[in-house]
Amino acid sequence: MKNNKLNQIIYISVPEDISHKIGSMDLDPKVLLPIEIPEGMNPSDWKAENLSWEMIISGMLKILAYDPDNEDLPYFRIFIKSTRPEITAELTQSAIIKAQSSDYELAEEIFLALIGLDPQDLRSRLNLVLLYENKLNNMKEKTSSSFNDLKLKVETMYSELLGEAEDLPDIYFNASWFFYNRQDFKRSYELAFSYLSMGDDEKKRSEAEKLMRECSELKDTDELYREAYSLVSEDRNQEGLDLIKHFLDENSQVWNAWFLKGWALRKMSQFEEGFQCFLRAAELKGPQTEILNELAICTLELGEYDKSRQYLQEALALNSEDLKIISNMGILCLKENKKEEASAFFRTVLALDPEDPIATEYLEFIENKSNNP
């Protein structure tokens, strides 16, 4: 089945007025060249006089990204590298900029094209995994099928990359944080250790050492913790709470456990008790976006709006593009009956993620309230 990303690709033969040699490469007239025409244009309306090298390269990159079985991929790779020797560095920089501005779709396409251009390029493959991780972290529905599908994709990609990580130790470093965030502390500890045995970036080495120290308290006892985490994730909050209380009896200095206890209590609407647990987590961990967000939610539900705003502002100072924080700022404004400010926050969320369901729902709610006071 044809990928709909290729709907605007048409093929042309080598034009007679184009030299049949590019650098040391001889053009093969038998190979049709893909070009990407503007969105919505009928192929019959495209004029040959509008042809440019950039259109041909753009078309080839699109094929490399979305048609991995195309028989002419080797030819396209040679063509692109002959015409644009610096293209890998240029595209990598462009993709990173797009990812940083939350333009995930375009960043993904560029990384896929880079992988198609050089399937052995470990850096581009790692960058694509990091992009998917960023999307995961910004998804609010942590139990949705789309979240689970993307998590499985990231796990699979890391599994493949770790088999080649000796050639790029950064894979160990980033994978250690991925498994840490999945509450697999033993695996995280092992991967951080692997990075320290091979990686030479001093900042990353320092972070890996800190990560190992944090995981060391959990790696041998994490079955109990992980079971509690799984229960709370499945909304079996009281069962999870009972287990995590038992865990804390022996591990009172583990900030993650206090966070998990607070999360269970908050989900059970025990906001004051949850708030105290998140405070303890903050004392042990220091400023951290997720903790500040939970403190803000608890104080919001307790009607302490000034405190809630303070925690959210601290969180935004750490990560100005965290969709959860921006969305919660909108909810806070709505609670304070500041509809215009609330709308601005929700529109910001949609500018970063046009498919965000919560921001869409709240904007519709505000519009309906305005039309039907």
Phi, psi and omega in degrees: 000134182289133177291131183294347176291346182258012184299331183260019177263129172235161182244140178229157174277165181297118180299145184296332183274004178261134178303140182273021178218132176239108185059238179265004183263132175267127177290141179258109182300340182283340181270119177286140182264129177278139172228151180256117179267161183302148179306130176087350180285136173285130181308328181290342180272351182285136182254133182300332182291348178273000184295139175219162177300322182298324179294321179292314180297318178300318179295319179295318179298323178296318178295317179299326182283320193238001179226069186295346181262004181298128185291343182263010181304316180302321180294316181297322180297314180296318181301309184296314182292332178286323183273330183225077184301333183263014190294328181298312179296318181297313182291323178299314179298317180297317181295320180296319178298317179296319179296319181295332178266013177066021172274072188296322185297313181289321178299318179298316180299319182293317179295321177297320178294320179296321177293322176295325179291324179214090183301341180269004183283096183296325182297317180293322178294320177293318179300323178293319177298317180296324176298313179296323177298318180299319177298317178303313184294336181263359177278133183274324183276088186285353179246006182287159179295324180293323177295313181294323178295317181291322178298317179296321179297316180296316179300318180295317181295320177296320179302319179291317183292324183297337176291345181238013189294339179297336178275346178210087185303338177303335177299316177301316184298308183291323178295326179298322178287325177299311181289331174298314179292340175270008179069017177264080190287328178296314179296319179299316179300314182297319182289323176297320177298317179299320178297316181297332180281346184228327186285149182237005177283117187298320180295316180292325177296319178297317179293323179295322178295318177297319180297318179297319179297319181292322182283338187299327180286340186252337191296331181266349182236015191283353177298315178296315180298313183295324177295318178297317179299316180299318181296314181294321178299330180268011180066021171267065195292318182294321178297315178296321180297319179299318181291318184289330174297318178296319179298318183292337177301329182253348186222060188287349182258011182267110186297325181302322182291319176295322177297315181296320177298316179297321180297315179298315180296318180297319179292338177267011179065022175264074194289322180293316179294320178297318179303316181296323178293319179293326175299317179296320177299319180294323178297321183279324186264328188091184182302127181207133190304313184297319180294313180300322179297317180292321175300321179294318180297315181298313181292329175298313181292335178275001179080012180265076190294323180296318178296318180300315179298320180299315180295320180293321178294322176297319180294318179295329177295331178277325181209097186288349182246017178287113186296326180297316182293314180298318179296319179291331173298321177296318180295319177300313179299322179295320177298327180273005180065029176260078190294321181294318178295319179299314180300321181297319179294317181292326176293326176297318177301313182292332176293327179275327179217092185300343183258010182296117186287326183290313179298319178299315181296317181291322178296320176296321178298314180296319180296316179297321178294323180291323181281337181229070184295000000 
